[in-house]
């Protein structure tokens, strides 16, 4: 009798949990965007005869159910703590933590991706850059300094650099790897810290025959910075802080957003409160940005084909140029973007991180 009563209690509790979960999924407000993961959540798929027959509906519904699950972030944290500290796994969904730094595993080396990026850059050179001074520099991802000691899988970045150099013989390579270390990156984010890359900017400028003015001071934002990896890790770790570099020259720089046809601040303090505080540097992921230097002692201009890392280094490079143009061809068709710029007798720098080159499908 006692065993029967116990079984009834267990069955009742199980049914209550299942029913409660179903009702919560059904009636709780549905979010469309995950602040913690910085991505759009999967919407409820539409039902059609075709989607039911092909199985697309169930595949989409499974993704929707995962994204719409009640208290999802809480369960993500529980899973992360369980994986890291109980099971002693090196990573949780390719996110790992070592010496207080959070990073995302980038493995294996995808040579086809690197070849694709090089082919797109070659197309730009053949069509637009024959009368330009062309340079290439590659930004190491955090994994270059962290993965080996953390004991996670990684690829040899020297292979990527070698393949890019061989595929771009028309570009003079500027090596910035020796100027960087793990301390130059945010602990919770993928990007480098602007206040740590003055020597990197000097090497880039020197490689193009330009001298920067320097005399900069660092200014700290008071708010904590939780980078892109912080919520992906789903662990309670210390926040970063964001600092920016300023100088009499940088204070006079004039930045313009060519994508939205408006002036923008070089450092947008309001964005420190937004979803991605790193966007404080030149307003983040814009396809076309120009930075003009009224105090320039030269007529030289620089055009950078770039990813998000360049938003932080461009104000420093602008000290040595009359004008710096940043072009992000992940967000704009190549030919359309290039039609808006005069490349003749300009310095052109291809500046990309190893992570983007190894995952280059976003380059148009």
C-alpha positions in Angstrom: 0.0 0.0 0.0 2.8 2.4 0.9 4.6 1.6 -2.4 1.4 2.3 -4.4 0.9 5.6 -2.6 4.5 6.5 -3.2 4.2 5.7 -7.0 1.0 7.9 -7.1 2.8 10.8 -5.5 5.8 10.5 -8.0 3.5 10.3 -11.0 1.4 13.2 -9.8 4.6 15.3 -9.3 5.9 14.4 -12.7 2.6 15.2 -14.4 2.4 18.5 -12.5 5.9 19.5 -13.6 5.1 18.6 -17.3 1.8 20.4 -17.2 3.3 23.5 -15.5 6.1 23.6 -18.1 3.6 23.4 -20.9 1.3 26.1 -19.4 4.3 28.4 -18.8 5.5 27.9 -22.4 2.0 28.5 -23.6 1.1 31.7 -21.7 4.4 33.4 -20.6 5.3 36.4 -22.8 7.7 35.3 -25.6 10.9 37.2 -26.1 12.1 37.8 -29.6 15.7 38.7 -28.7 18.2 37.2 -26.2 20.2 39.9 -24.5 22.4 37.3 -23.0 23.3 35.6 -26.2 22.9 38.7 -28.4 20.9 37.0 -31.1 17.4 36.8 -32.4 15.4 34.0 -30.9 13.7 31.4 -33.2 10.1 32.4 -33.9 7.1 30.0 -33.8 7.1 28.4 -37.3 4.1 28.5 -39.5 2.3 25.2 -40.2 1.8 24.1 -43.8 1.3 20.9 -45.6 4.7 21.2 -47.2 6.6 21.9 -44.0 4.9 19.0 -42.2 5.7 16.5 -45.0 9.3 17.5 -45.4 9.9 17.7 -41.6 10.9 21.4 -41.7 8.2 22.3 -39.2 9.4 19.9 -36.5 13.0 21.0 -37.0 12.0 24.6 -36.7 9.6 23.9 -33.8 12.4 22.1 -31.9 14.6 25.2 -32.1 11.6 27.4 -31.1 10.8 25.2 -28.1 14.4 25.5 -26.9 14.5 29.2 -27.3 11.0 29.7 -25.7 11.6 27.4 -22.7 10.7 29.1 -19.4 13.6 30.4 -17.2 16.0 29.4 -20.0 18.9 31.5 -18.8 18.7 30.0 -15.4 18.9 26.5 -16.8 21.8 27.6 -19.0 23.7 28.7 -15.9 23.0 25.5 -14.1 24.3 23.5 -17.1 27.4 25.7 -17.4 28.3 25.2 -13.7 27.6 21.5 -14.0 29.8 21.1 -17.1 32.7 23.2 -15.8 32.9 22.4 -12.1 31.3 19.0 -11.7 32.1 17.2 -14.9 35.4 19.2 -15.2 34.8 19.7 -18.9 37.3 22.1 -20.7 34.5 23.9 -22.5 30.7 24.4 -22.6 29.3 24.7 -26.1 32.8 25.8 -27.3 33.0 28.5 -24.6 35.9 28.1 -22.1 37.4 30.0 -19.2 41.1 30.2 -18.4 42.9 32.5 -15.9 39.8 34.7 -15.8 39.6 35.1 -19.5 36.6 33.8 -21.5 37.1 32.7 -25.1 35.3 30.8 -27.8 37.1 27.8 -29.4 37.9 28.3 -33.1 38.8 24.9 -34.5 39.7 23.3 -36.9 41.5 25.4 -39.4 39.2 26.0 -42.4 41.6 26.6 -45.3 38.7 26.9 -47.7 37.3 29.8 -45.7 40.7 31.5 -45.7 41.0 30.9 -49.5 37.5 32.4 -49.9 38.5 35.6 -48.0 41.7 35.9 -50.0 39.7 35.5 -53.3 37.4 38.3 -52.3 40.3 40.5 -51.5 42.0 39.6 -54.8 38.9 40.6 -56.6 39.0 44.0 -55.0 42.6 44.4 -55.8 42.3 43.4 -59.5 39.3 45.7 -60.0 40.1 48.7 -57.8 43.5 48.8 -56.2 46.1 48.6 -59.0 47.0 52.3 -58.3 47.0 52.0 -54.5 49.6 51.1 -51.9 48.2 47.8 -50.5 49.0 46.3 -47.1 47.8 43.3 -45.1 47.8 42.7 -41.4 46.1 40.0 -39.3 44.8 40.4 -35.8 45.3 37.3 -33.6 42.2 36.0 -31.8 42.4 35.4 -28.1 42.8 31.7 -28.7 46.3 32.3 -30.0 47.4 33.3 -26.5 45.0 31.3 -24.4 44.0 27.9 -26.0 47.2 25.9 -25.6 47.5 26.7 -21.8 43.8 26.1 -21.4 44.1 22.6 -22.9 41.4 23.1 -25.6 41.6 22.4 -29.3 43.1 25.2 -31.5 44.8 25.6 -34.9 48.2 27.0 -35.7 47.6 30.7 -36.6 51.0 30.6 -38.5 49.3 28.4 -41.1 46.6 31.0 -41.6 49.1 33.9 -41.9 51.2 32.0 -44.4 48.3 31.1 -46.6 47.0 34.7 -46.6 50.4 36.1 -47.4 50.9 33.5 -50.3 47.4 34.4 -51.6 48.0 38.1 -51.5 51.5 38.7 -53.0 50.4 42.2 -54.0 50.0 43.3 -50.4 52.9 44.1 -48.0 52.4 42.2 -44.8 52.6 44.1 -41.5 53.2 41.7 -38.5 51.5 42.9 -35.3 51.5 39.5 -33.5 54.6 40.4 -31.5 52.9 43.6 -30.1 50.0 41.7 -28.6 49.4 39.4 -25.6 46.4 38.1 -23.8 46.5 41.1 -21.4 45.6 43.3 -24.4 42.2 41.8 -24.7 39.0 42.1 -22.6 38.4 39.2 -20.3 34.7 38.8 -21.2 34.8 39.9 -24.8 36.6 39.0 -28.1 38.1 42.4 -28.8 41.3 44.1 -27.9 41.5 47.0 -25.4 42.2 50.3 -27.1 44.3 51.6 -24.2 46.6 48.5 -24.7 47.2 48.7 -28.4 49.2 52.0 -28.8 52.3 50.0 -29.8 50.2 48.0 -32.3 48.9 51.2 -33.9 52.5 52.5 -34.1 53.7 49.3 -35.9 50.7 49.4 -38.3 51.4 53.1 -39.1 55.2 52.5 -39.4 54.6 49.7 -41.8 52.8 52.1 -44.1 55.4 54.8 -43.6 53.4 57.0 -41.3 54.3 58.5 -37.9 51.6 59.0 -35.3 51.6 62.0 -32.9 50.9 60.1 -29.6 50.6 62.1 -26.4 47.4 60.2 -25.5 45.7 59.7 -22.2 43.2 57.0 -21.2 39.7 57.8 -19.9 37.7 55.2 -18.1 34.0 54.7 -18.4 32.4 54.2 -14.9 30.0 51.5 -15.9 31.0 47.8 -15.9 31.4 46.1 -19.3 30.1 42.6 -19.8 31.4 41.4 -23.2 29.9 39.1 -25.8 31.4 36.0 -24.1 30.1 36.8 -20.6 26.5 35.7 -21.0 27.5 32.9 -23.4 29.6 31.4 -20.6 26.6 31.7 -18.3 28.9 32.0 -15.3 29.2 34.8 -12.7 32.6 36.3 -13.4 34.1 39.7 -12.9 33.1 42.5 -15.4 35.6 44.4 -17.5 35.9 48.1 -17.8 36.2 50.1 -21.0 38.7 52.9 -21.5 39.3 55.1 -24.5 42.3 57.0 -25.6 42.2 60.7 -26.3 44.6 63.5 -27.3 44.4 67.0 -28.7 44.4 65.5 -32.2 41.9 62.8 -31.5 39.5 65.3 -29.9 39.4 67.2 -33.2 38.7 64.2 -35.4 35.4 64.3 -37.3 33.6 61.0 -37.9 30.9 60.4 -40.4 28.5 57.4 -40.9 28.2 56.9 -44.6 25.7 54.1 -44.1 23.2 56.4 -42.5 24.5 59.7 -43.8 25.1 61.4 -40.5 27.9 62.6 -38.3 28.8 60.4 -35.4 31.1 60.8 -32.3 34.5 59.1 -32.4 33.6 57.7 -28.9 29.8 57.4 -28.2 29.5 57.4 -24.5 25.7 56.6 -24.7 26.5 53.2 -26.3 28.3 52.0 -23.1 24.7 51.5 -21.8 23.5 49.5 -24.8 23.5 45.8 -25.7 27.1 45.9 -27.0 29.2 48.5 -25.1 32.1 48.0 -27.5 30.1 49.9 -30.0 31.2 53.1 -28.2 34.1 53.0 -30.7 32.9 54.6 -33.9 29.3 53.4 -33.3 30.1 49.7 -34.0 29.2 47.6 -37.0 28.7 50.2 -39.8 29.5 49.4 -43.4 31.1 52.8 -44.3 32.7 55.2 -41.8 35.1 58.1 -42.5 37.3 59.9 -40.0 38.9 63.2 -41.0 41.8 64.9 -39.2 41.7 68.7 -39.4 45.2 68.9 -37.9 46.8 66.5 -40.4 50.3 67.5 -41.6 49.9 65.3 -44.7 47.5 64.8 -47.6 47.7 61.0 -47.3 44.6 59.0 -46.9 44.0 55.5 -45.6 41.3 53.0 -46.5 40.8 50.0 -44.2 38.8 46.9 -45.2 38.0 45.7 -41.8 36.0 43.9 -39.1 35.0 45.2 -35.7 38.5 45.4 -34.3 39.3 48.4 -36.5 36.8 50.6 -34.7 39.2 50.9 -31.8 42.5 51.3 -33.8 41.2 53.7 -36.5 41.2 56.8 -34.2 44.8 56.2 -33.4 45.8 55.7 -37.1 43.9 58.8 -38.0 46.5 60.9 -36.2 48.8 60.2 -39.2 46.4 60.7 -42.0 44.2 63.4 -43.5 41.4 60.9 -43.8 40.7 57.3 -42.8 37.9 55.4 -44.4 36.6 52.1 -42.9 34.8 49.7 -45.1 33.1 46.6 -43.7 32.1 44.4 -46.6 30.3 41.9 -44.4 27.4 44.4 -44.4 27.6 45.9 -48.0 28.1 44.5 -51.5 31.7 44.8 -52.5 31.2 46.6 -55.8 28.6 49.0 -54.3 31.0 49.8 -51.4 34.0 50.3 -53.7 32.0 52.6 -56.1 31.7 55.1 -53.2 35.5 55.4 -52.7 38.4 56.8 -54.7 41.3 54.4 -54.2 43.9 56.1 -56.5 47.2 56.8 -54.7 45.7 55.9 -51.4 47.0 53.5 -48.7 44.8 50.4 -48.5 45.0 48.1 -45.5 43.2 44.7 -45.2 42.9 44.3 -41.4 41.1 41.2 -40.2 41.1 38.9 -37.2 42.0 35.3 -37.5 38.5 34.4 -36.3 36.8 36.3 -39.2 39.2 34.8 -41.8 38.6 31.3 -40.5 34.9 31.9 -40.7 34.7 34.2 -43.7 31.2 33.3 -45.1 30.0 36.7 -43.9 32.4 38.6 -46.4 30.4 39.5 -49.4 
